[in-house]
């Protein structure tokens, strides 16, 4: 009996030790997760604190047409417009190439062809942005200058470089979304006499719309937030303006911060304005990420659309 009680006591002791260790591990994991939140919070808090004097300028800051820090003019409207022009153009090119590529890989390509193309596409993600920017500066910029005129460092060069950087996201996510469509939809469409192309256009693409939309929005967020590659090919004029041609040089939000922060005086309005640009950029990217999250969860009505398409068939 005494031996049995001793064994039970040891089991109880070991059990308590295991529970204590599990609680310690749980607390460490919670602390790790909390630290991530705190880091983001402190970054946002510090950036907001430093940007308040510039944000307080209100309309003169957000809708001002002139950015000349030496003359105490801090209007960022042309820079914001240029940022969206460069990002949207790059996204349009990436979508025109990426979505058909995703359809081909998901539905039409032989297995061996997909095994070649997919790794090559994903390899683009691993190329450093500064390398792509250098390629654009040495190859694309002279080509544009010799073929179309202008300085070569322009919106068009930014579009092409950012499109290359955005393609992997658009192709990979779009292909996964198309492949995730239930096989029953495709089989039902083919059984009703639809061709493979009709099935793709009327069944697969509508049902995969949320994933494709998410890939485009995510690509837009990456294009808007890109720095080095854009910095090297878009020209960056000293006084930004709203462009009227794709061959004009422009200044975007990220390149403005990189170019000017090295010679700002700490505590000056110029320094506060650059922090405020960072806040504007953060808000834009955060909104795009939020929309991406909503799109991935399928809240754009893609399921109801596909049901309507099948119902009409």
C-alpha positions in Angstrom: 0.0 0.0 0.0 2.8 2.4 0.9 4.5 1.7 -2.4 1.2 2.3 -4.3 0.7 5.6 -2.5 4.2 6.6 -3.2 3.7 5.9 -6.9 0.5 7.8 -6.9 2.3 10.7 -5.2 5.0 10.7 -7.8 2.4 10.7 -10.7 0.6 13.6 -9.1 3.9 15.5 -8.7 4.9 14.8 -12.3 1.4 15.9 -13.4 1.7 19.2 -11.5 5.1 19.7 -13.0 3.7 19.1 -16.5 0.8 21.5 -16.0 3.2 24.2 -14.6 5.5 23.8 -17.6 2.5 24.1 -20.0 1.3 27.2 -18.3 4.8 28.7 -18.5 5.0 27.9 -22.2 1.5 29.3 -22.8 2.5 32.6 -21.1 5.7 32.7 -23.2 3.7 32.2 -26.4 1.2 34.9 -25.3 4.1 37.3 -24.6 5.6 36.6 -28.0 2.3 37.4 -29.7 1.7 40.4 -27.6 5.2 41.7 -28.4 4.3 41.8 -32.1 1.3 43.9 -31.4 3.3 46.2 -29.1 6.0 46.7 -31.7 3.4 47.7 -34.3 1.7 49.9 -31.8 4.8 51.8 -30.8 5.9 52.3 -34.4 2.5 53.7 -35.3 2.4 55.9 -32.1 5.9 57.3 -32.8 5.1 58.0 -36.4 1.9 59.7 -35.5 3.5 61.8 -32.8 6.2 63.1 -35.2 3.7 63.8 -38.0 1.1 65.8 -36.0 2.6 69.2 -36.9 2.4 68.5 -40.6 -1.0 66.8 -40.4 -2.3 69.9 -38.6 -1.7 71.9 -41.8 -4.8 70.1 -43.0 -5.9 71.1 -46.5 -2.5 72.8 -47.3 -0.8 69.5 -46.7 -3.3 67.0 -48.2 -4.4 69.0 -51.2 -1.5 71.5 -51.6 -0.1 71.4 -55.2 3.5 72.4 -54.4 6.1 70.4 -52.5 9.1 72.8 -51.9 10.4 72.2 -48.4 13.0 75.0 -48.8 10.1 77.5 -49.2 8.0 75.9 -46.4 5.5 74.5 -49.0 4.4 70.9 -48.2 1.6 70.0 -50.5 1.6 66.3 -51.2 -1.4 66.0 -53.6 0.8 65.7 -56.8 2.9 63.0 -55.0 -0.2 61.0 -54.0 -1.7 61.2 -57.5 1.6 60.1 -59.0 1.8 57.2 -56.5 -1.6 55.9 -57.6 -0.9 56.4 -61.3 2.3 54.4 -61.0 0.7 51.7 -58.9 -2.5 51.4 -60.9 -0.7 51.3 -64.3 1.7 48.5 -63.0 -1.3 46.6 -61.7 -3.1 46.9 -65.0 -0.1 45.4 -66.8 0.3 42.7 -64.2 -3.4 41.8 -64.4 -3.3 41.7 -68.2 -0.4 39.2 -68.1 -1.0 37.5 -64.8 -4.6 36.4 -64.9 -4.4 34.7 -68.4 -1.2 33.0 -67.2 -3.0 31.8 -64.1 -5.9 30.4 -66.2 -3.5 28.7 -68.5 -1.5 27.1 -65.6 -4.7 26.0 -63.8 -6.7 24.6 -66.7 -4.9 24.3 -70.0 -1.2 23.6 -69.4 0.3 20.1 -69.3 1.7 19.0 -66.0 5.4 19.3 -67.2 4.9 22.8 -68.5 3.3 23.9 -65.2 6.3 22.4 -63.3 8.6 24.7 -65.4 6.6 27.9 -65.4 5.4 28.0 -61.8 8.9 27.8 -60.2 10.1 30.5 -62.6 7.2 32.8 -61.7 7.8 32.2 -58.0 11.5 32.9 -58.4 10.7 36.5 -59.3 9.8 37.0 -55.6 13.3 36.2 -54.6 15.0 38.8 -56.9 16.0 41.8 -54.7 14.1 45.0 -55.7 17.4 46.9 -56.1 18.5 44.3 -58.7 15.3 44.8 -60.7 15.7 48.6 -60.3 19.3 48.4 -61.6 18.0 46.2 -64.6 15.4 48.9 -65.3 17.9 51.7 -65.1 20.4 50.0 -67.4 18.0 48.3 -69.9 14.5 49.7 -69.8 15.3 53.4 -69.3 17.7 53.6 -72.3 15.2 51.5 -74.4 12.3 53.9 -73.6 14.5 57.0 -74.2 15.7 55.7 -77.6 12.3 54.3 -78.7 9.8 56.8 -77.4 11.8 59.9 -76.5 11.8 61.8 -73.2 14.3 61.2 -70.4 13.7 57.4 -70.1 13.2 57.7 -66.4 9.4 58.0 -66.4 6.1 56.5 -65.4 6.3 53.8 -68.1 9.6 52.5 -66.7 8.0 52.4 -63.3 5.0 50.5 -64.6 7.1 47.8 -66.2 9.4 47.3 -63.2 6.5 47.2 -60.7 4.5 44.9 -63.0 7.4 42.4 -63.0 7.4 42.6 -59.2 3.7 42.2 -58.9 3.3 39.3 -61.3 4.2 36.5 -58.9 1.4 37.6 -56.4 -1.2 37.9 -59.2 -0.3 34.6 -60.9 0.1 32.5 -57.8 -3.0 33.6 -55.8 -5.2 33.7 -58.9 -4.1 30.2 -59.9 -4.8 28.8 -56.4 -8.2 30.5 -56.4 -9.1 28.9 -59.8 -7.9 25.5 -58.6 -9.9 25.9 -55.4 -13.2 26.0 -57.2 -15.2 22.8 -56.4 -14.8 20.2 -59.1 -18.5 19.7 -59.2 -19.1 23.1 -60.8 -16.7 22.4 -63.7 -18.0 18.8 -64.2 -21.6 20.1 -64.2 -20.8 22.7 -66.8 -19.0 20.3 -69.1 -21.8 17.7 -68.7 -24.3 20.3 -69.9 -22.3 20.7 -73.1 -20.3 23.8 -72.4 -16.8 24.0 -73.8 -13.7 24.2 -71.6 -13.3 27.9 -72.5 -17.0 28.6 -71.7 -16.6 26.8 -68.4 -13.6 28.9 -67.5 -15.3 32.2 -68.4 -18.8 31.5 -67.0 -18.1 29.2 -64.1 -14.5 29.1 -62.8 -13.7 32.8 -63.1 -16.8 34.1 -61.3 -16.4 31.6 -58.5 -12.7 32.5 -58.1 -13.4 36.2 -58.3 -12.7 36.9 -54.6 -9.3 35.3 -54.8 -8.4 37.0 -58.0 -9.5 40.4 -56.6 -7.5 39.7 -53.5 -4.4 39.1 -55.6 -4.9 42.4 -57.5 -5.4 44.4 -54.3 -2.4 42.8 -52.7 -0.4 43.5 -55.7 -1.5 47.1 -55.6 -0.4 47.4 -52.0 3.0 46.0 -52.9 3.3 48.4 -55.8 2.3 51.5 -53.7 4.8 50.5 -51.0 7.8 49.6 -53.2 10.8 51.9 -52.8 14.2 51.0 -54.3 13.1 49.7 -57.8 10.8 52.7 -58.3 13.3 55.2 -57.0 15.8 54.1 -59.7 13.6 54.4 -62.7 10.9 57.1 -62.3 13.1 60.3 -62.4 12.1 61.9 -59.1 11.9 65.6 -60.1 12.8 68.2 -57.4 9.4 69.8 -57.6 6.7 67.2 -58.2 3.8 67.8 -60.5 0.7 65.8 -61.7 1.9 64.0 -64.8 0.1 64.4 -68.2 2.1 61.7 -70.1 3.6 58.3 -69.3 7.0 59.6 -70.5 7.2 62.2 -67.7 9.3 61.7 -64.6 7.3 61.7 -61.3 7.9 61.5 -57.6 6.0 59.0 -55.4 5.5 58.8 -51.6 8.2 56.2 -50.9 10.9 57.9 -53.0 10.2 61.3 -51.4 10.9 59.9 -47.9 14.1 58.1 -49.1 15.5 61.0 -51.1 14.9 63.8 -48.5 15.2 62.4 -45.1 19.0 62.4 -45.1 19.2 66.2 -45.2 16.2 67.2 -43.0 16.8 69.0 -39.8 15.4 67.1 -36.8 12.3 68.9 -35.4 11.8 71.0 -38.5 8.5 71.0 -40.4 10.2 69.2 -43.3 11.0 66.3 -41.0 7.4 66.3 -39.6 6.1 66.4 -43.2 8.1 63.3 -44.2 6.7 61.4 -41.1 3.2 62.5 -42.2 3.9 61.1 -45.7 4.7 57.8 -43.9 1.4 58.0 -42.1 -0.5 58.5 -45.4 1.4 55.6 -47.0 0.6 53.4 -44.0 -3.1 54.2 -44.2 -3.2 53.5 -47.9 -1.5 50.1 -47.5 -3.6 49.2 -44.4 -6.8 49.9 -46.3 -5.7 47.8 -49.2 -4.7 45.0 -46.9 -8.1 45.2 -45.2 -9.9 45.0 -48.5 -7.7 42.0 -49.4 -8.7 40.3 -46.2 -12.4 40.9 -46.9 -12.0 39.7 -50.5 -10.3 36.5 -49.5 -13.2 35.7 -47.1 -15.5 35.9 -50.1 -17.7 38.8 -49.1 -18.1 40.2 -52.6 -20.9 37.8 -53.5 -18.9 35.5 -55.7 -20.8 32.4 -54.5 -24.2 33.9 -55.2 -23.0 35.0 -58.7 -21.9 31.5 -59.6 -25.2 30.0 -58.4 -27.0 32.5 -60.6 -24.8 31.6 -63.6 -25.5 27.9 -63.1 -29.2 28.6 -62.5 -29.4 30.4 -65.9 -27.6 27.5 -67.6 
